[in-house]
Structure formats: structure tokens, C-alpha cells
């Protein structure tokens, strides 16, 4: 598995806009390009004022500012053995990055641009790139530590439950099944074929010296199921046996094709709660863009939007088909 996406392009594209978010996105893109021996293309966009008359002194100001944003961030690549190119392009950032994705193995973008709420809510550019990119996209939030106060306050106001409040059935005995440190977490909907998604997640994890954990979740309190609330070590209810068996099958299949440890965890929770909770400690969270319910209807339903909005770790979004 030599490529993040299924094509033969060996280029990482990153969008920058002079914000702290885009600086962190650039740093992650540079690291990935170096580790995979890919080239890196740095893109910023600008729009000229749409007035009928523009004073001569204002001609080209937007482009000049865009070029300064590029120059500032390119300094961070000095001394790194990566082939780096850059371009300031006039146009809409989301549209430009989506177009560039057709010639990239990965597109990296900050979760938000210049905004005082940058760390918490999904921006229009990152949302559009996640939804329409032709290759995998990595949505990068601010540094986790810098968001701790805002995240805590928001959770308190929203009544969001902590992951520790949910029951969990892990594939192995764990001291803390809610600790995902050193791991890449991939959200799995066992009702569709997750092979493509999980294999690419494994590749990403392998490239970052991380383990891979498959996470699936369904709330036992749902009206679709009996109101059973399991605790650690409890017997898996018959209604969930099929899910656990399927997770084990997928994990075993992936383990045979990668060098990294692969395990799974099944939570008594909503998919959004499970992945958002996992992002508190995970190296990254991986989701797909197509399918049915839970993790896979990315940006098509409230659950999937919540995952991108609430995750405090980078989210790798992989274009997938429904498998139906």
C-alpha cells in the first residue's frame, strides 16, 4: 500500500490562508509528504474587489497578500527534504482545492480559517473539501491543548455525554477502553462493505507509526433494539453478536495485510458520540463519505456533520462508494 488514495499520484496538496489553522495543516502536510516521499503543493486563493473602479494603488493588493501568506508558510519547509511548489490562485478556495484534488493523493486543510471560533466549528471550505474532494482529505483542527477550555465549556452547555458514560465491548482486555492514545480510529458501519475504508485507514496508521482501532457504535436505548445497557465484561447481547462478529472478521482481514496491530471496540453509544469521544485521545479519526447511517453518510446527515464539528483530532475523510 504505497498511496493514500487509489491512484498513482504522489502529491500532497495543502491550502493555506495565513491563519494558525492553516499553519498546522501545512506542518502536517509537510510531515506526510516527507514520510511518504511525496511532493507538496501549497495553494492559497484570493479574490480581487469586484468594483467597477479600483484605484491604481489597490490593483493587485489581494494577490500580493496571498503571496505573502505563501512566503510566510514556506519558510517552515526550509531544510526539509521535500519537493515543494506553491501557487496563488484567483478564485473560491473550496472550488480551487476540489479541482486540485483530482491530481493529488491527499488534500489537507485547516478546520477553519480566520475566525475567533476557529477551533470548534467546521468551516465552509473544509466542509466543502470533505464532501467533494476526489481524493482523501485531512481536516486539521487547532492544537488539541489550545482548545481544551472552549471544548469543555461547549460540552457543558450542550449536555454532551462523555465517552466514559457509555458501555463498550472491546476485542481484548483493556485498562481503559476509552483511551485511544497512539492509535488511528476508523468508524465502521458493518451494514456496508468497509474493506476499502479500513484498508486506507490502516495505510494512514502505518505511515504514522500508529495502531489501528475499528470503532462501531449503536445506542442500546434505541427504539430499534431492546433497552439493554451492558457494562464492561458483560456478555454480548444476541442482537449485537452479528456486529461484533463482523468487526472481528474485518479486523482480522486487515491485520493480515498490514504490519500494525489492529483491534476493534463496539460502543453502546451513537456513532457521533463514539467518534467524537475517541478524538479526545486518538492520533486521527477516519471516516468515509458514502453509505448508510452512522459513520458513512458524511455531510449528508446530522450525525456525520457532528463528527467533523466535534472532533478535536485530525479527521481523514476517504471518498467511498456505498458498496450496495
Wavefront OBJ file of the C-alpha trace (Angstrom):
o trace
v 0.000 0.000 0.000
v 2.079 2.840 -1.292
v -0.550 5.501 -1.780
v -3.129 7.161 0.413
v -5.618 7.199 -2.428
v -6.203 4.562 -5.041
v -4.488 6.476 -7.842
v -0.813 6.724 -8.737
v -0.398 10.423 -7.922
v 2.329 11.125 -5.374
v 1.455 14.664 -4.351
v 0.026 16.228 -1.223
v -1.935 19.468 -1.682
v -2.422 21.838 1.250
v -4.493 25.005 1.407
v -3.224 27.949 3.450
v -4.671 31.369 4.259
v -2.327 32.871 6.836
v -4.307 31.542 9.827
v -2.924 29.407 12.654
v -5.154 26.581 11.480
v -3.584 26.589 8.048
v -0.100 26.670 9.565
v -0.829 23.472 11.463
v -2.359 21.968 8.329
v 0.804 22.883 6.436
v 3.016 21.268 9.080
v 1.011 18.032 8.926
v 1.011 18.037 5.126
v 4.780 18.571 5.100
v 5.309 15.691 7.526
v 3.145 13.333 5.464
v 4.903 14.327 2.230
v 8.318 13.754 3.822
v 7.428 10.355 5.255
v 5.878 9.135 2.007
v 8.432 10.816 -0.247
v 5.671 12.737 -1.994
v 5.875 16.235 -3.419
v 3.959 19.040 -1.699
v 1.918 21.716 -3.448
v 0.939 24.714 -1.320
v -2.058 26.695 -2.513
v -3.648 29.926 -1.412
v -6.517 31.730 -3.092
v -7.643 35.310 -3.401
v -10.405 37.389 -4.946
v -9.946 40.850 -6.366
v -12.520 43.516 -5.418
v -15.500 43.433 -7.768
v -15.903 47.171 -8.097
v -16.230 48.892 -11.448
v -13.485 51.305 -10.445
v -10.451 50.312 -8.416
v -7.857 52.960 -7.520
v -4.497 52.216 -9.105
v -2.982 51.855 -5.625
v -5.273 48.860 -4.933
v -4.505 46.941 -8.091
v -3.072 43.537 -7.228
v -3.323 44.008 -3.461
v -5.250 40.779 -2.919
v -2.740 38.781 -4.909
v 0.170 40.388 -3.093
v -1.346 39.472 0.274
v -1.886 35.916 -0.918
v 1.739 35.714 -1.982
v 2.852 36.976 1.439
v 0.772 34.233 3.058
v 2.579 31.707 0.889
v 6.013 33.137 1.607
v 5.376 33.126 5.351
v 4.403 29.478 5.472
v 7.045 28.253 3.013
v 9.723 29.285 5.481
v 8.567 26.342 7.607
v 9.700 23.939 4.868
v 13.289 25.161 4.739
v 15.729 22.333 5.311
v 13.092 19.620 4.850
v 13.784 17.140 2.054
v 10.505 17.574 0.225
v 9.894 18.929 -3.264
v 7.692 21.961 -2.578
v 5.813 24.099 -5.081
v 3.344 26.900 -4.440
v 0.675 28.855 -6.264
v -1.624 31.770 -5.523
v -4.840 31.224 -7.488
v -7.674 33.657 -8.003
v -10.982 32.065 -7.098
v -13.026 30.333 -4.422
v -10.847 28.323 -2.031
v -13.171 25.320 -1.847
v -13.550 25.142 -5.607
v -9.827 25.505 -6.242
v -8.865 22.801 -3.726
v -11.536 20.434 -5.024
v -10.222 20.888 -8.552
v -6.654 20.279 -7.368
v -7.772 17.063 -5.633
v -8.054 15.313 -8.994
v -4.260 15.475 -9.226
v -3.426 14.693 -5.609
v -3.101 11.718 -3.286
v -4.260 13.817 -0.334
v -5.673 17.306 0.270
v -5.000 18.886 3.669
v -6.925 21.876 5.001
v -7.438 23.557 8.362
v -10.772 23.035 10.061
v -11.399 26.779 9.960
v -9.645 29.824 8.654
v -9.513 33.244 10.316
v -12.232 33.093 12.990
v -12.313 33.547 16.735
v -14.230 30.274 16.951
v -11.776 28.569 14.609
v -11.099 25.559 16.808
v -14.661 24.478 17.354
v -16.865 24.688 14.304
v -16.435 23.317 10.810
v -15.744 25.997 8.201
v -17.324 26.254 4.779
v -14.070 25.491 2.945
v -13.197 22.394 4.974
v -16.794 21.135 4.804
v -16.861 21.508 1.027
v -13.463 19.859 0.566
v -14.505 16.937 2.796
v -17.693 16.450 0.817
v -16.435 16.874 -2.733
v -12.705 16.100 -2.840
v -11.826 13.467 -5.433
v -9.089 12.094 -3.169
v -8.828 11.637 0.609
v -8.870 14.876 2.577
v -7.417 15.590 6.012
v -9.274 18.174 8.099
v -6.917 19.590 10.722
v -8.142 21.387 13.864
v -6.077 23.635 16.066
v -3.701 22.062 18.539
v -5.741 19.993 20.976
v -4.343 21.746 24.047
v -5.325 25.198 22.843
v -8.963 24.145 22.537
v -9.367 22.492 25.906
v -11.181 25.357 27.609
v -13.558 26.053 24.708
v -14.327 22.350 24.193
v -15.047 21.834 27.880
v -17.347 24.835 28.058
v -19.230 23.801 24.908
v -19.728 20.234 26.174
v -21.046 21.580 29.433
v -23.527 23.857 27.658
v -24.686 21.244 25.163
v -25.144 18.447 27.678
v -22.881 16.216 25.580
v -22.123 12.926 27.305
v -18.567 11.809 27.973
v -17.397 8.596 26.312
v -16.754 7.097 29.751
v -20.518 7.074 30.379
v -21.078 4.502 27.627
v -20.711 0.733 27.778
v -18.092 -0.789 25.486
v -17.250 -4.246 24.202
v -13.553 -4.360 23.198
v -11.763 -7.083 21.229
v -9.282 -7.502 24.085
v -8.936 -6.792 27.784
v -8.126 -3.112 28.364
v -7.442 -0.962 31.400
v -9.288 1.925 29.743
v -11.308 1.162 26.634
v -11.879 4.885 26.053
v -8.152 5.627 25.672
v -7.098 5.685 22.011
v -3.614 7.169 22.504
v -1.183 6.228 19.735
v -3.974 4.920 17.519
v -5.841 5.862 14.381
v -9.571 5.266 14.835
v -11.731 4.306 11.866
v -15.511 4.472 12.075
v -17.065 1.306 10.696
v -20.645 0.733 9.580
v -20.890 -3.052 9.328
v -24.045 -2.791 7.203
v -21.862 -1.849 4.227
v -18.594 -3.311 2.988
v -15.921 -1.392 4.964
v -12.877 -3.039 3.339
v -11.835 -0.060 1.181
v -12.185 2.413 4.024
v -10.451 0.288 6.658
v -7.525 -0.651 4.425
v -6.838 3.008 3.651
v -7.131 3.812 7.348
v -4.576 1.074 8.035
v -2.242 2.602 5.471
v -2.544 6.001 7.117
v -1.919 4.500 10.556
v 1.100 2.577 9.296
v 2.547 5.764 7.852
v 2.277 7.455 11.255
v 3.612 4.569 13.372
v 0.175 4.173 14.957
v -2.044 1.201 15.700
v -5.478 0.874 14.110
v -8.724 0.574 16.058
v -12.030 -0.132 14.339
v -14.923 1.538 16.160
v -18.578 0.765 15.653
v -21.437 2.050 17.774
v -25.160 1.700 18.229
v -27.131 3.019 21.217
v -28.754 0.192 23.107
v -31.506 2.588 24.171
v -32.611 2.984 20.541
v -36.214 2.030 19.822
v -34.866 -0.388 17.212
v -33.292 -2.553 19.908
v -34.056 -3.885 23.342
v -33.163 -1.357 26.071
v -30.111 -3.300 27.290
v -27.289 -1.403 28.984
v -24.136 -3.587 29.110
v -21.159 -2.960 31.384
v -17.523 -3.962 30.971
v -17.166 -7.719 30.844
v -20.888 -8.331 30.222
v -21.986 -10.953 27.730
v -22.655 -9.534 24.271
v -26.441 -9.421 23.724
v -27.628 -11.734 20.961
v -28.852 -8.751 18.981
v -25.280 -7.391 18.870
v -23.455 -10.665 18.258
v -23.566 -10.171 14.497
v -21.953 -6.745 14.753
v -19.157 -7.998 16.995
v -18.540 -10.974 14.720
v -18.393 -8.745 11.657
v -15.977 -6.322 13.357
v -13.707 -9.217 14.284
v -13.776 -10.501 10.694
v -12.849 -7.117 9.258
v -10.105 -6.574 11.842
v -8.590 -9.994 11.110
v -8.718 -9.369 7.367
v -6.928 -6.026 7.698
v -4.375 -7.419 10.165
v -3.292 -9.927 7.515
v -2.475 -7.082 5.123
v -0.625 -4.672 7.400
v 2.258 -4.724 9.839
v 0.483 -2.757 12.555
v -1.677 -4.061 15.409
v -5.398 -3.994 14.599
v -8.212 -4.216 17.148
v -11.866 -3.205 17.497
v -14.264 -1.684 20.019
v -18.037 -1.671 19.969
v -19.729 1.124 21.960
v -23.187 1.470 23.429
v -23.425 4.994 22.027
v -24.401 6.976 18.991
v -21.748 6.885 16.236
v -21.130 10.635 16.570
v -20.617 10.394 20.337
v -18.263 7.431 19.955
v -16.024 9.061 17.329
v -16.045 12.499 18.910
v -15.111 10.911 22.228
v -12.362 8.859 20.616
v -10.906 12.002 19.040
v -10.029 13.294 22.508
v -7.051 10.911 22.614
v -6.703 9.396 19.115
v -3.975 10.393 16.692
v -6.642 10.777 13.988
v -10.176 9.682 13.111
v -11.045 8.192 9.716
v -14.490 8.259 8.100
v -15.942 7.576 4.660
v -18.222 9.683 2.511
v -20.872 7.269 1.272
v -23.057 4.514 2.679
v -25.969 4.210 5.075
v -26.263 5.696 8.525
v -23.837 6.349 11.323
v -20.339 6.968 10.145
v -20.790 6.746 6.406
v -23.338 9.360 5.339
v -20.715 12.047 5.705
v -22.056 15.583 5.403
v -25.389 14.145 4.304
v -26.833 13.810 7.814
v -26.632 15.407 11.216
v -24.594 12.573 12.764
v -21.767 12.816 10.272
v -21.674 16.588 10.416
v -21.402 16.299 14.190
v -18.317 14.088 13.877
v -16.444 16.690 11.847
v -17.714 19.531 14.012
v -16.884 17.939 17.343
v -13.663 16.041 16.622
v -10.596 17.572 18.220
v -8.184 15.310 16.349
v -7.490 15.451 12.609
v -10.225 13.749 10.563
v -9.243 11.818 7.438
v -12.173 11.700 5.020
v -11.968 8.979 2.389
v -14.263 9.004 -0.664
v -16.034 5.638 -0.720
v -18.933 4.032 -2.529
v -21.967 2.599 -0.852
v -20.934 -0.945 -1.549
v -24.506 -1.860 -2.407
l 1 2 3 4 5 6 7 8 9 10 11 12 13 14 15 16 17 18 19 20 21 22 23 24 25 26 27 28 29 30 31 32 33 34 35 36 37 38 39 40 41 42 43 44 45 46 47 48 49 50 51 52 53 54 55 56 57 58 59 60 61 62 63 64 65 66 67 68 69 70 71 72 73 74 75 76 77 78 79 80 81 82 83 84 85 86 87 88 89 90 91 92 93 94 95 96 97 98 99 100 101 102 103 104 105 106 107 108 109 110 111 112 113 114 115 116 117 118 119 120 121 122 123 124 125 126 127 128 129 130 131 132 133 134 135 136 137 138 139 140 141 142 143 144 145 146 147 148 149 150 151 152 153 154 155 156 157 158 159 160 161 162 163 164 165 166 167 168 169 170 171 172 173 174 175 176 177 178 179 180 181 182 183 184 185 186 187 188 189 190 191 192 193 194 195 196 197 198 199 200 201 202 203 204 205 206 207 208 209 210 211 212 213 214 215 216 217 218 219 220 221 222 223 224 225 226 227 228 229 230 231 232 233 234 235 236 237 238 239 240 241 242 243 244 245 246 247 248 249 250 251 252 253 254 255 256 257 258 259 260 261 262 263 264 265 266 267 268 269 270 271 272 273 274 275 276 277 278 279 280 281 282 283 284 285 286 287 288 289 290 291 292 293 294 295 296 297 298 299 300 301 302 303 304 305 306 307 308 309 310 311 312 313 314 315 316 317 318 319 320 321 322 323 324
